[in-house]
């Protein structure tokens, strides 16, 4: 799959000396959903702002569909839609007029039918004659997406678009995102709801302290870094783990009633059979067992902690 955005050796240092980005290299594939994860202050919004032409980079380059964001600004910017974190709307304007105005800012001819289509997709059409000030916070989030889509972009940046949105509305918005991707729109999102990235993204990038520390296919990332654990509920509590079981690196619960064994399947063997045999030899029985696998959120937390 070809890259629609190519970021090369990108850095940003502000006047006060703070380095927000450090030598970022990243290709975004055409038509994918790419999730950029990172803690507050990691550099996510700065990176998005540079690609969108809002902030100037200190060093490095960004090309969008082959065009440099500085030399070919008008064409490149017309391809991009941005949904920012902040709720920036004209409270006294109508929903329909606000989206139509955003379309006009990019030199697009009026197209009421297209604006109506976008508003209907985002369940905003029945609000077309209402002032924006009457919308709830969640509906204003939808309006920001509608404004970002007004000029028919092929790339959409979503910077924490569901912050403060209730669960039902969030699911509706992600359905819209799926439909956009199905039409060929490339989507880059940042979110603190990591379960959204786990459900939606094709690839995941993790940024911390201005450095891109990992970019990986979501499925590969979870298979590679996701911890698998076997938890055994013991028939009788233990005070300590016997020395004979030390090679298995078991973790004993505080009440002594459960043993946790962490394993992987990359070598083709989990080690579970050997563990159970050694437990039998040691005379340790168990009443129940269950397996768990870490989520994308667990992986993200571990990666960020390792960067501190």
Buried (B, 14 or more C-beta within 10 A) or exposed (E): EEBBBBBBEBBBBEEEEEBBBBEBEBBBBBBBBBBBBBBEEBBBBBBBBBBBBEBEBBEBBBBBBEBEBEEBEEEBBBBBBBBBBEBEBEEEBBBBBBBBEBBEEBEBEEBEEBBBEBBEBBBBBEBBEBBBEEBEEBBBBBBBBBBBBBBBBBBBBBBBBBBEBEEEBBEBBBEBBEEBBEEEBBBBBBBEBBEBBBBBBBBBBBBBBBBBBBBBEBEEBBBEBBBBBBBBEBEEEBEEBBEEBEEBEBEBBEEBBBBBBBBBEEEEEBBBEEBBEBBEEBEBEBEEBEEBEBBBBBBBBEBBEEBE
